Every structure is written in structure tokens, then in C-alpha cells.
Amino acid sequence: MGAGFGGLTAARRIARLPVEVTVIDRRNHHTFQPLLYQVATAGLSPGEIAAPIRWILKTHSNVEVLLDEVVDFNLDQKKVITKEQVLDYDFLILASGATHAYFGHEEWEPFAPGLKTIEDALEIRRRVLLAFELAERQNDRQNKNEPQNETADGQSQSPLQFVVVGAGPTGVELAGTLAEIAHHALTGEFRHIDPKQTRILLVEGGPRVLPAYSEELSRKAEAQLRHLGVEVRTSHMVTSIEPGVVWTGSEKISAAVVLWAAGVAASPLGQKLGVPVDRAGRVLVQPDLSIPKHAEVFVIGDLAALNDASDKPLPGVAPVAIQQGDWVAETIARDLKNQLRRNFRYHDKGSLATIGRAAAVAQFGKFELSGYFAWLAWLFIHVLFLIGFRNRLLVMIQWAWSYLTYERSAYLITGSDELPGWIHPQSQPQDEEIPSEISSEQDRAVEPVIPAGQRHT
């Protein structure tokens, strides 16, 4: 259940065993989530970081892929209940991942989208690019009516403002890349606004950015963000989000676009298993990744809560899910051979977080790295783990071109042209007079009679 990093890894490994495998996912594609922010910031297109699940598993004749949604379980009868059917199983692997968490304020979501899916990335891209376009259009109109609002070069004095809530890896990546777009990539493309004046605010409730990293790397990450032009505000807890406004206590921060990167919650399917979960909804699994009283049911990835050898909670990152998928596949193989199970042990190979162009931090045990070489390591590892040679090649070409030119390849606005919180000027200024010839024609016009019940457009 689920074709993310954990589920897909498990399926590919288990497919080597003499068993039948069914993979169920609500979407037909696997998404390389670490690069979603590149889609959200117009650096890559969705097809370059995603691949169809059927294509990935097509060489395994004993694997079946179903586009469906799991809604419940009957663990005693070993059945999975989907929207369309009921499926039997001998072993069940639940890897449905996580979603956004707004800490009890779900009403904030329409005004501050998070980043977990391709749909989320496209919505963020739409809002970011649309904000620049609306500002250009609005200032063009205002400058024609009130030329005194222009600067010497004909541009508006009112800069756009973006707010990113949460300074974990996703928030840092979004803020840094937005600063690059505004301060470099869009240079010279607008006539009535200056994108370089755009303010990027990164708001964090804790005392430092990237709290999962060492204090030294957090300090370096903040310095690199400020160098890119990001305003970092730590120890600022968001208390309310409204259309176009973020409140941190009594301080009101206006923003054309607000992005949420402050927290995640486990898939609600975990609670349907009827076993203990933590505050984030993650299932408290056994050391072998199974659940209590049902050794044939495994939970892995972001949905599983388990501590490492030093009794620290395992992070919700791709390497953990991949290793757990491998481990469950090995455990099932041992069960088929009537061998004893072993407890899962996570091997931490390090953590990386990119900040922007030639800016990143990396932590490999006690060895720490920041700046250009950490960024190169981040590039190499993420290209290496992309599924498909074509995707790796395309991403490498896109990144090389972007590095040399600052250009980004996917400046496309799709969907609605409405932006929450954006105040549109009146369609016609009140002090603008209607030409007399048009007025006289309208005076002579006869309004047709529309029968009741018919729509008049």
C-alpha cells in the first residue's frame, strides 16, 4: 500500500521471491519528493522527477499495480478494503506516507499550501509566478493613472513579499530558491516592477533553522540564506494565517504568497489499524517493523514511529524508508524459509540540505560540510537516486543550464488566475469619465425584456 520510496523498494525486492505482489496507490506515478521544490519553483517539470509505477515494475511478471485508494482494513480476516474492491493478503506492507500538519488549524491550508505532491508543487508554482504577473499588471495600471508612484526607471516602489513558514529542509530550499528567482532569474523581464526588490521571509518558531542538524551547520545555513537575500526570523511562532496575511503574535506580515513547511502528519490510514500511534499519527511499530498482535502486517516510512540505536526517533526521510522497505522484504523472505526474524537497524549515511545556488549543508556522522562542495554532493546523490536514465540526463542538463544562465525552464502558469488575499483594483477608476459619445449611445439603448427564469448574461 503506497508507491513512495519505502513501498516501491519493498515491492521490487519482494518481486524476486516466489510470491504474488499487489501494489496499490492513489496515483499512477512515483514522485521523487526531494526534488518537488524544483517543480514548485519552476526549475524542473513534473515528468522529470516522476515515473509511472507500471513502467518501474513492468519487468516483474508477478507484480500487479492497482490505481485505487485504501479506505479500511480487516486485520482478523486479512483483508484490505479499497474504494472499489476487497483484497486478500498473506502479508501487508503499509507505506502510505505523510501529509501536511497545520497543528489543528486546517483552515490555514487554502492560504498557505504545503509541498508533498506534484499537485502541491504546481499550485505553489502557479501562485509564485502569478504574484509577479499580477503585480506587473496592477502597477502598470496604477502608473498610467498616477505616474508619481513610479521610480526613475518607471518601476513601482512597492515590493512583493513572500513568506515561508517553517525552516526545516523544505522551507530552507523553498526560501533560498525563491530568492534566486526574484533576485536573478527574473531580471529584466518586467517593466513596472523590480523583482530584485522582492522580500523573502523565512519564519521559524524555533531558535534556529534546520534544527535536525548541528548548531554549527544551522548557523552556516542561516548565513547562506541571508547571503541569498532571505530574511530569517527565528523564534517567531505563527499564530494565525489569513488571505494575504501572516500573524506572529501581534505582528502582522503582509504577503502575496504564503507557503507552509512547518510540519507533517502521518497518513490517517495508520489509525485504522487499531494499534497505538504517537501524537503525529505514526504507528508505534515493533522492532521488526510489524505491528502488535499482527506479525504479518508491516508499517514503514513516514507512517512508522521507531527509535534508532541511540533511542532517537528515526527521521522522516527517504533513506529511512528505503532501508525499511529492504528490511521488510528480507523479513518476508526469512518467514518463507521459516527463519527467525531480526530487528531493524538503521544505518545513517548522512543528511544533506540544499539552500540555493552553490549553497548547501551536509552532515556525515561527525564530518560536516557546507557551501559549494556540500552542494555538489547534494546534486550527485539526488541525480543518482532518480529513477530512470532519461530523468537523470534531463535533470543534469536542466541544472547545468540553470547554473550557467540562472534561467529556469518551467515558467508556466496553469489553472486559476486568482490569488488568495490579492486585492484587485477596481475595473474602472471612479474619477475616469466615460466618453460622451459612448454615454449618449447607452442612453439611447433599449434594455430587452428577459422572461422570468431565463439567465441574463
C-alpha positions in Angstrom: 0.0 0.0 0.0 1.8 3.1 -1.3 4.4 3.5 -4.0 6.7 6.0 -2.3 10.3 5.2 -1.5 9.5 2.6 1.1 6.7 0.8 -0.7 8.4 0.8 -4.1 11.7 -0.5 -2.6 9.8 -3.3 -0.8 7.8 -4.3 -4.0 10.9 -4.5 -6.1 12.7 -6.7 -3.6 9.7 -8.9 -2.8 9.1 -9.5 -6.5 12.3 -11.6 -6.6 10.5 -14.1 -4.2 8.1 -16.9 -5.3 5.0 -14.7 -4.3 2.4 -12.6 -5.9 2.6 -8.9 -5.2 -0.1 -6.2 -5.5 0.9 -2.6 -5.3 -1.9 -0.1 -4.6 -1.6 3.7 -4.9 -4.0 6.6 -5.4 -1.7 7.9 -8.2 -0.2 6.1 -11.2 3.3 7.6 -10.6 6.1 7.5 -8.1 7.4 11.0 -7.2 10.9 11.8 -6.2 9.9 14.1 -3.3 13.3 15.6 -2.6 13.1 17.5 -5.9 9.5 18.6 -5.6 10.7 22.1 -4.6 12.3 22.3 -8.0 9.0 21.9 -9.7 7.4 24.3 -7.3 10.0 27.0 -8.2 9.9 26.3 -12.0 13.3 24.7 -12.2 12.0 21.3 -13.4 8.9 19.9 -15.0 6.8 17.2 -13.2 7.8 14.5 -15.7 11.5 14.9 -14.8 11.0 13.9 -11.2 8.3 11.3 -11.6 7.9 7.9 -13.3 4.8 5.7 -13.9 4.6 2.9 -11.3 3.7 0.4 -14.0 6.8 1.3 -16.0 9.0 0.9 -13.0 7.7 -2.6 -12.2 7.0 -3.8 -15.7 9.8 -6.3 -15.7 8.3 -8.2 -12.8 5.6 -10.5 -14.1 4.4 -11.4 -10.6 3.6 -7.8 -9.7 0.2 -6.2 -10.2 -0.4 -2.5 -10.0 -3.8 -1.1 -9.0 -4.9 2.6 -9.2 -7.1 2.6 -6.2 -7.5 4.1 -2.7 -7.4 2.0 0.5 -10.1 3.1 3.0 -10.0 0.4 5.7 -8.7 -2.9 6.9 -10.0 -6.1 8.4 -6.8 -7.5 10.0 -8.5 -10.5 11.6 -9.7 -11.7 8.2 -6.6 -10.4 6.4 -8.5 -8.1 4.0 -7.7 -4.7 2.6 -10.8 -2.6 1.7 -10.5 -0.2 -1.2 -13.0 2.1 -2.8 -13.6 -0.5 -5.5 -13.0 -3.9 -4.0 -11.8 -6.1 -1.1 -8.4 -7.8 -1.4 -7.0 -10.7 0.5 -3.4 -10.8 1.7 -0.8 -13.0 3.5 1.5 -10.1 4.2 0.5 -6.4 4.3 3.0 -3.5 4.0 1.6 -0.1 4.8 3.7 2.7 3.3 1.2 5.5 2.7 3.5 8.3 3.9 2.5 11.6 5.5 0.7 14.8 4.7 0.7 18.4 5.9 0.0 19.3 9.5 -1.4 22.6 10.5 -1.4 21.9 14.2 -5.2 22.0 14.5 -5.7 24.9 12.1 -6.8 23.2 8.9 -8.4 26.5 7.9 -5.0 27.8 7.1 -4.4 25.3 4.3 -6.1 27.3 1.4 -4.0 30.3 2.2 -0.7 28.5 2.8 -0.2 25.4 0.7 2.3 22.7 1.7 4.6 20.6 -0.5 4.0 16.9 -0.6 2.7 16.0 -4.1 3.2 17.2 -7.7 -0.2 18.8 -7.4 1.1 20.8 -4.5 4.2 21.8 -6.4 2.2 23.0 -9.4 -0.1 25.1 -7.2 2.9 26.7 -5.5 4.4 27.4 -8.9 1.2 29.0 -10.0 0.9 31.2 -7.0 4.5 32.4 -7.1 4.6 33.2 -10.8 1.1 34.7 -10.7 2.1 37.1 -8.0 4.7 38.7 -10.2 2.3 38.9 -13.1 -0.5 40.5 -11.0 1.9 42.9 -9.5 3.1 43.9 -13.0 -0.4 44.3 -14.3 -1.6 46.3 -11.3 1.4 48.6 -11.3 1.2 49.2 -15.0 -2.4 50.4 -14.5 -1.6 52.5 -11.4 1.4 54.1 -13.0 -0.6 55.1 -16.0 -3.1 56.8 -13.7 -0.6 58.1 -11.1 2.8 58.4 -12.7 4.2 59.9 -9.4 4.2 56.4 -7.9 7.0 55.3 -10.3 10.7 55.3 -9.6 13.1 56.9 -12.0 13.2 53.8 -14.2 9.4 53.5 -14.4 9.0 50.8 -11.8 6.8 50.6 -8.7 8.1 51.3 -5.3 6.0 48.6 -3.5 7.9 45.3 -3.5 6.3 41.9 -3.4 6.6 39.8 -0.3 6.7 36.1 0.2 6.5 34.2 3.5 7.7 30.6 4.0 6.6 29.2 7.4 9.0 26.6 8.8 12.8 26.4 8.5 13.3 22.7 8.0 14.9 21.3 4.8 11.8 22.0 2.7 11.3 25.6 4.0 15.0 26.4 3.5 15.0 25.0 0.0 11.9 27.0 -1.0 13.1 30.3 0.6 16.6 30.0 -1.0 15.3 29.2 -4.4 12.6 31.9 -4.3 15.3 34.4 -3.5 17.3 33.2 -6.6 14.3 33.5 -8.8 13.4 37.0 -7.6 16.9 38.4 -7.4 18.4 36.8 -10.5 16.3 34.7 -12.8 13.6 37.3 -13.5 16.0 40.2 -14.0 14.9 42.4 -17.0 11.6 40.5 -17.6 9.3 43.1 -16.1 8.8 46.8 -16.9 6.7 48.1 -13.9 8.1 46.1 -11.0 11.6 45.3 -9.9 11.7 41.6 -8.9 15.0 42.3 -7.1 13.1 44.3 -4.5 11.0 41.2 -3.6 11.3 40.3 0.1 11.5 36.6 1.0 10.8 36.0 4.7 11.6 32.6 6.4 9.6 32.3 9.6 10.6 29.7 12.2 9.1 29.1 15.6 12.2 27.5 17.0 15.5 29.2 17.8 17.4 28.1 14.7 17.0 26.9 11.1 17.5 23.2 10.2 17.1 22.1 13.8 17.9 18.5 12.9 21.4 19.5 12.0 24.2 20.6 14.3 24.2 24.1 15.7 27.3 25.0 13.6 25.6 23.9 10.3 22.4 25.7 11.3 24.5 28.9 11.8 26.2 28.4 8.4 22.8 27.6 6.7 21.3 30.9 8.1 24.4 32.8 6.9 24.0 31.3 3.4 20.3 32.2 3.3 20.9 35.8 4.3 23.6 36.0 1.6 21.0 34.9 -0.9 18.7 37.7 0.3 16.4 35.8 2.6 15.2 37.5 5.8 15.3 34.8 8.5 13.1 35.3 11.6 13.7 32.6 14.2 11.7 32.3 17.5 8.6 33.7 15.7 5.6 31.5 16.2 2.9 31.8 13.6 -0.5 32.3 15.4 -2.8 33.0 12.5 -2.9 32.9 8.7 -5.5 34.9 6.7 -5.7 35.6 3.0 -2.5 37.5 2.2 -1.6 37.9 5.9 0.6 36.0 8.4 0.3 36.9 12.1 3.2 36.1 14.5 1.7 37.2 17.8 0.7 40.8 17.5 2.9 41.4 14.4 1.1 41.4 11.0 3.1 40.4 8.0 1.5 41.0 4.6 2.4 38.5 1.9 1.4 37.9 -1.7 2.2 34.2 -1.3 2.4 32.2 1.9 4.0 28.7 1.8 3.7 26.1 4.6 6.7 23.9 5.5 6.2 23.8 9.3 5.0 20.3 10.0 3.7 16.9 8.7 1.2 14.4 10.0 1.1 10.7 9.2 -1.5 9.3 6.8 -4.8 8.8 8.6 -4.8 5.1 7.5 -2.4 4.3 10.3 -5.2 5.0 12.9 -7.4 2.5 11.1 -5.1 -0.4 12.1 -6.4 -0.2 15.7 -2.9 -0.1 17.2 -1.2 2.7 19.3 0.0 5.8 17.4 2.0 8.8 18.5 0.9 12.5 18.5 1.6 12.8 14.8 -0.4 9.7 14.0 2.5 7.5 13.3 2.2 3.8 14.1 4.3 2.6 17.0 5.8 -0.4 15.3 7.7 -3.4 16.8 11.5 -3.6 16.4 11.0 -5.8 13.2 8.6 -3.1 11.8 5.5 -5.2 12.3 2.5 -4.1 14.4 1.5 -5.7 17.8 -0.6 -8.9 17.5 -0.3 -9.0 13.7 3.2 -10.1 12.7 2.1 -10.3 9.0 1.4 -6.5 8.9 4.3 -4.1 8.5 4.4 -0.3 8.6 7.3 1.6 7.1 8.4 5.1 6.1 6.9 8.3 7.4 3.9 6.3 8.8 6.1 4.3 11.2 7.4 5.5 14.6 10.6 3.8 15.8 13.7 4.9 17.6 17.3 4.2 16.4 20.1 2.6 18.4 20.7 5.8 20.4 17.0 6.0 21.3 16.3 8.9 19.0 13.2 8.9 16.7 14.1 8.0 13.1 13.6 11.0 10.8 11.0 11.0 8.1 13.5 11.0 5.2 13.9 8.8 2.0 16.9 6.8 3.2 14.9 5.5 6.3 12.0 4.4 4.1 14.3 2.7 1.6 16.2 0.8 4.2 12.9 -0.2 5.9 11.5 -1.4 2.6 14.6 -3.6 2.0 14.3 -4.9 5.6 10.7 -5.9 5.3 11.4 -7.7 2.0 14.2 -9.6 3.8 11.9 -10.4 6.7 9.3 -11.9 4.5 11.9 -13.9 2.7 13.0 -15.3 6.1 9.4 -16.1 7.1 9.0 -18.1 3.9 12.1 -20.1 4.9 10.9 -20.4 8.5 13.9 -18.5 9.8 13.9 -16.2 12.8 13.3 -12.5 12.2 15.8 -9.8 13.0 15.2 -6.3 14.4 15.5 -3.4 12.1 18.7 -1.3 12.4 19.0 2.0 10.5 22.4 2.9 9.0 22.7 6.6 8.9 24.7 7.5 5.8 24.3 11.3 6.4 22.0 14.2 5.7 22.0 16.9 3.1 20.0 20.1 2.6 20.3 22.4 -0.3 19.8 26.2 0.3 20.4 27.6 -3.2 22.9 28.1 -5.9 26.2 26.6 -4.7 24.9 26.6 -1.2 24.1 23.6 1.0 25.0 21.8 4.2 25.9 18.2 4.7 26.4 16.1 7.8 28.0 12.6 7.5 28.4 11.5 11.1 30.9 13.7 12.7 32.1 15.1 9.4 30.3 18.3 8.4 30.4 20.2 5.1 28.8 23.4 3.9 28.9 25.7 0.8 29.9 24.7 -2.7 31.2 21.2 -2.1 28.1 20.3 0.0 26.0 21.5 -2.9 27.9 19.3 -5.3 27.5 16.3 -3.0 23.7 17.1 -2.9 23.5 17.3 -6.7 25.3 14.0 -7.2 23.3 12.0 -4.7 20.0 13.2 -5.8 20.7 12.6 -9.5 22.0 9.2 -8.6 18.7 8.2 -6.8 16.4 9.4 -9.6 14.6 6.6 -11.3 15.3 6.2 -15.0 18.3 7.2 -17.1 16.2 9.7 -19.1 15.2 11.5 -15.9 18.8 11.7 -14.7 20.0 13.0 -18.0 17.3 15.7 -18.3 17.8 16.9 -14.8 21.5 17.1 -15.2 21.1 19.2 -18.4 18.5 21.4 -16.8 20.7 22.1 -13.7 23.8 22.7 -15.8 21.9 25.3 -18.0 20.3 26.9 -14.9 23.7 27.2 -13.2 25.3 28.9 -16.2 22.4 31.2 -17.1 20.2 31.5 -14.0 17.3 30.6 -16.3 14.6 28.2 -15.2 12.7 26.1 -17.7 9.2 25.8 -16.5 7.8 29.3 -16.1 4.2 28.1 -16.8 1.1 29.3 -15.0 -1.8 26.9 -15.3 -5.2 26.8 -13.6 -6.9 29.8 -11.9 -5.7 33.4 -12.2 -6.9 34.1 -8.6 -4.5 34.6 -5.7 -5.8 34.4 -2.1 -5.5 37.7 -0.5 -4.6 39.7 -3.6 -6.6 42.9 -3.8 -7.5 43.8 -7.3 -8.0 47.4 -8.3 -11.5 48.5 -9.4 -12.1 47.6 -13.0 -12.6 51.3 -13.7 -11.3 54.2 -11.6 -14.2 56.3 -10.2 -12.7 59.5 -11.4 -12.5 58.3 -15.0 -15.1 59.9 -17.2 -17.0 57.9 -19.9 -16.7 59.5 -23.3 -19.8 61.4 -24.2 -20.4 59.6 -27.5 -20.4 56.2 -25.6 -22.7 57.7 -22.9 -25.2 59.0 -25.4 -25.3 55.7 -27.3 -26.0 53.9 -24.0 -28.8 56.4 -23.2 -30.5 55.6 -26.5 -30.1 51.8 -26.0 -33.3 49.9 -25.1 -32.9 47.2 -22.4 -34.6 44.0 -23.7 -37.2 42.3 -21.6 -36.0 38.9 -20.3 -38.7 36.5 -19.3 -38.6 35.3 -15.7 -36.5 32.2 -15.1 -34.0 32.9 -18.0 -30.4 33.7 -17.3 -29.3 37.1 -18.4 -25.6 37.3 -19.2 
